[in-house]
Each structure stands twice: as C-alpha cells, then as structure tokens.
Amino acid sequence: METQTSLVGKTALVFGGSRGIGAAAARRLAREGADVALTYVSAPQRAAETVVAIEASGRAGLAIQADSADPAAIKAAVAKTMERFGKLDIAVVNAGILMLGDIATVSVEDLDRMLDINVRGVFLSIQAAASRLGEGGRIITIGSNTAVRSGHPGSSVYAMTKAAVAVMVKGAAVDLASRGITVNNIQPGPTITDMTADHIEAIKPLIPLKRAADPDEIAGLVAWLSRKEAGYMTGSSLTMDGGMAL
Ligand SMILES: NC(=O)c1ccc[n+]([C@@H]2O[C@H](COP(=O)([O-])OP(=O)(O)OC[C@H]3O[C@@H](n4cnc5c(N)ncnc54)[C@H](OP(=O)(O)O)[C@@H]3O)[C@@H](O)[C@H]2O)c1
C-alpha cells in the first residue's frame, strides 16, 4: 500500500548517478524502497559499484552509459529504464560539470560544454522523463547555491547555468502541474565529492557551519522530495549550503 513516506514499488532514474551526490541519491532512494536506474558517462566502474550498493538494499539497479550532452542518449536512457522496469516515477537530474575560468579567458568550447550539460542536458532530461511520468511523478534537479549567492572568482559560467536551472524548474513545474507531477531544485553548497576535491579546504572558512556537506545530506532531501508527503511542493529551489546563502 502506498504511504506518505515509503518509496517501495517506485522506479527512479538518476542522471549522473555513478559518483558523488548522484550516487548518494541513488543509494538512498534504493534504501527507501525504489528500484534505481542511473546514467554515467566516464566512470563505468563507479556506476557498477553504485548498482551493487542498490542491490545490497534488496532493490534492482541498472547502469546506463548516456552522455547528458547528447540529446539522443538522454532519450535512450529513459527508454532503457522503461524497458527494464516498465515505469518511471522519480527522475533526479544531477549530471553536471564545473569548469572554473575567469570571464576574460573562458573559451567558447568550455562555455558550450557547460551549457550543453548543465542547461540543455537538464532541460532535455526533464522533458524526456516527463514524457513517461504519471500522476504523482517527481522531478528533482540538482542546481547549486551559486545560483543565489554572490559570485567567487571564475564561477560566472557555472553560476549562470545553475541560475538557469532554478528558473527552468519554475516553468516546468507550471507546465506539469496539471498532470500531478512536481518539479523541484536542490541547491547544494560545497559538498565533498570529486568535483570539489581540489578546492574544498579553501572554501570551508567561508561556510558559516565551517564544514562541507556530506553527499548523503543532499540525498536525504532528494528522498524527501520523492515522497508522497512532498506533493504540495513544486517549482521550488531549496538551498542547502551551511548558511552560505545568508
Ligand atoms: N560537489 C559540490 O560541492 C556541488 C555543489 C553544488 C552543486 N553541485 C552539483 O551537483 C551535481 C553533482 O555534483 P558532484 O559534486 O556529485 O559531481 P561529481 O562527483 O563530479 O559527479 C558528477 C556525476 O555526474 C556525471 N556526469 C558528469 N557529466 C556527465 C555527462 N556529460 N553525462 C552524464 N553524466 C555526467 C558523472 O558521471 P561519471 O562518473 O561517469 O563521470 C557523475 O556521476 C552537479 O550538477 C553539480 O554541479 C555540486
């Protein structure tokens, strides 16, 4: 029987679920009862390890190689999830990249790469997932607190992509509301993953709580947004950053 909190019987697809925040979300959704498909682009071994963790929770896992810069690959990932599980209830759009660069020197190639994955890829993932979600469906994007706080050196393009996600979610939520699908955006602050490994220590003093987030803390919010009890929240961006956005 469906409860307010259980995800038993649900199927989730995590775009970018092999490492970091996406892998933590995939593991957490499985612990709460969902079968979980995940995409990856460069780390098949990490994706396989996350599938093993999903299976250790007694749930089914599926790793799919799908570059979020490739529109066809995004559609194929949703199709493969449907083929394996027969339905889709929750989409977590986490795949993203960080390329820092001073505004004077950012190349067109780097600008396009960031836009392709962090903006176009997010839009197309929402679109592809929404085509398969039914009443009660959940879409959760992983944006960034850089969308709402003052910039730091070299972050203009990355922050722009994450601000785009926050606005995109508002419009998607309105478009999908009549189908009972919610769309929300989590904006983490510095989180301990491969993405931040080379600069996390330098950022810590700037964080009021004086520590970076554990990916499992972000995953907890993903799990809550996935639940039935979160059904009245849509179009929202939830910032979780140790107080940096104050
Ligand atoms: N870490 C932070 O402090 C922080 C803060 C705010 C927001 N975020 C956002 O949170 C999300 C996850 O970040 P993270 O720190 O967990 O990063 P991460 O450790 O670098 O992991 C990135 C994940 O996204 C996947 N990915 C990257 N490019 C992809 C592509 N083109 N197609 C498909 N999958 C792709 C990676 O797959 P592979 O393993 O196959 O490469 C991996 O699973 C990103 O959107 C990031 O911007 C992170």
The ligand as an SDF file (V2000), in Angstrom:
LIG
                    3D

 48 52  0  0  0  0  0  0  0  0999 V2000
   30.0160   18.9990   -5.0770 N   0  0  0  0  0  0  0  0  0  0  0  0
   29.5490   20.2130   -4.8310 C   0  0  0  0  0  0  0  0  0  0  0  0
   30.0760   20.9580   -3.9920 O   0  0  0  0  0  0  0  0  0  0  0  0
   28.3240   20.7130   -5.5560 C   0  0  0  0  0  0  0  0  0  0  0  0
   27.7250   21.8830   -5.0780 C   0  0  0  0  0  0  0  0  0  0  0  0
   26.5980   22.3760   -5.7180 C   0  0  0  0  0  0  0  0  0  0  0  0
   26.0740   21.6900   -6.7970 C   0  0  0  0  0  0  0  0  0  0  0  0
   26.6780   20.5640   -7.2460 N   0  0  0  0  0  0  0  0  0  0  0  0
   26.0620   19.8980   -8.4060 C   0  0  0  0  0  0  0  0  0  0  0  0
   25.7210   18.5810   -8.0380 O   0  0  0  0  0  0  0  0  0  0  0  0
   25.8060   17.7270   -9.1810 C   0  0  0  0  0  0  0  0  0  0  0  0
   26.7030   16.5530   -8.8490 C   0  0  0  0  0  0  0  0  0  0  0  0
   27.9660   17.0600   -8.4720 O   0  0  0  0  0  0  0  0  0  0  0  0
   29.0700   16.1570   -7.7690 P   0  0  0  0  0  0  0  0  0  0  0  0
   29.8250   17.0470   -6.8950 O   0  0  0  0  0  0  0  0  0  0  0  0
   28.4680   14.9210   -7.2260 O   0  0  0  0  0  0  0  0  0  0  0  0
   29.9800   15.8390   -9.0450 O   0  0  0  0  0  0  0  0  0  0  0  0
   30.9520   14.6350   -9.4000 P   0  0  0  0  0  0  0  0  0  0  0  0
   31.4490   13.9750   -8.1670 O   0  0  0  0  0  0  0  0  0  0  0  0
   31.9030   15.2030  -10.3810 O   0  0  0  0  0  0  0  0  0  0  0  0
   29.9620   13.5990  -10.1460 O   0  0  0  0  0  0  0  0  0  0  0  0
   29.3330   14.0180  -11.3150 C   0  0  0  0  0  0  0  0  0  0  0  0
   28.3370   12.9670  -11.7380 C   0  0  0  0  0  0  0  0  0  0  0  0
   27.6910   13.4390  -12.9250 O   0  0  0  0  0  0  0  0  0  0  0  0
   28.0090   12.5580  -14.0010 C   0  0  0  0  0  0  0  0  0  0  0  0
   28.2080   13.3110  -15.2200 N   0  0  0  0  0  0  0  0  0  0  0  0
   29.0660   14.3340  -15.4400 C   0  0  0  0  0  0  0  0  0  0  0  0
   28.9940   14.7340  -16.7130 N   0  0  0  0  0  0  0  0  0  0  0  0
   28.0760   13.9360  -17.3070 C   0  0  0  0  0  0  0  0  0  0  0  0
   27.5630   13.8260  -18.6080 C   0  0  0  0  0  0  0  0  0  0  0  0
   28.0020   14.6170  -19.5970 N   0  0  0  0  0  0  0  0  0  0  0  0
   26.6240   12.9000  -18.8600 N   0  0  0  0  0  0  0  0  0  0  0  0
   26.1900   12.0740  -17.8790 C   0  0  0  0  0  0  0  0  0  0  0  0
   26.6380   12.0990  -16.6290 N   0  0  0  0  0  0  0  0  0  0  0  0
   27.5780   13.0340  -16.3480 C   0  0  0  0  0  0  0  0  0  0  0  0
   29.2500   11.8230  -13.5830 C   0  0  0  0  0  0  0  0  0  0  0  0
   29.3620   10.6070  -14.3160 O   0  0  0  0  0  0  0  0  0  0  0  0
   30.7930    9.8300  -14.4810 P   0  0  0  0  0  0  0  0  0  0  0  0
   31.0930    9.2780  -13.1110 O   0  0  0  0  0  0  0  0  0  0  0  0
   30.5470    8.7680  -15.4770 O   0  0  0  0  0  0  0  0  0  0  0  0
   31.7950   10.8490  -14.9180 O   0  0  0  0  0  0  0  0  0  0  0  0
   28.9930   11.6550  -12.0870 C   0  0  0  0  0  0  0  0  0  0  0  0
   28.0920   10.5990  -11.8450 O   0  0  0  0  0  0  0  0  0  0  0  0
   26.3070   18.6060  -10.3210 C   0  0  0  0  0  0  0  0  0  0  0  0
   25.2220   19.0550  -11.1010 O   0  0  0  0  0  0  0  0  0  0  0  0
   26.9640   19.7700   -9.6030 C   0  0  0  0  0  0  0  0  0  0  0  0
   27.0090   20.9210  -10.3830 O   0  0  0  0  0  0  0  0  0  0  0  0
   27.7760   20.0480   -6.6510 C   0  0  0  0  0  0  0  0  0  0  0  0
  1  2  1  0
  2  3  2  0
  2  4  1  0
  4  5  1  0
  4 48  2  0
  5  6  2  0
  6  7  1  0
  7  8  2  0
  8  9  1  0
  8 48  1  0
  9 10  1  0
  9 46  1  0
 10 11  1  0
 11 12  1  0
 11 44  1  0
 12 13  1  0
 13 14  1  0
 14 15  2  0
 14 16  1  0
 14 17  1  0
 17 18  1  0
 18 19  2  0
 18 20  1  0
 18 21  1  0
 21 22  1  0
 22 23  1  0
 23 24  1  0
 23 42  1  0
 24 25  1  0
 25 26  1  0
 25 36  1  0
 26 27  1  0
 26 35  1  0
 27 28  2  0
 28 29  1  0
 29 30  1  0
 29 35  2  0
 30 31  1  0
 30 32  2  0
 32 33  1  0
 33 34  2  0
 34 35  1  0
 36 37  1  0
 36 42  1  0
 37 38  1  0
 38 39  2  0
 38 40  1  0
 38 41  1  0
 42 43  1  0
 44 45  1  0
 44 46  1  0
 46 47  1  0
M  CHG  2   8   1  16  -1
M  END
$$$$
